[in-house]
Amino acid sequence: MDGSASGVNTLKEHTPVFEGWNLVPLAGVPIIGLAFVGRFNNISGIWKDSAGILGRTLTEDSGKMHRAADVYAAADHASTVKPAK
């Protein structure tokens, strides 16, 4: 879980966002292009927030997640065991 949390946090930190310095290539693009930039930044922000939540969950609640997976695996195994005749 720690490796997954580390990977998610790395992706979160490298989420692309359009800022002033990287808008220079769009200088000649009409206002429609700037609307795209706003939408792209909104999606990037949502991804960054979601990755933060997932990263914290993987880090802080990994024990609960392991126990839940064990319970589901045991329930699945119990549902596939054929009763003795």
Order of alpha helices (4+ residues) and beta strands (2+ residues): alpha-alpha-alpha
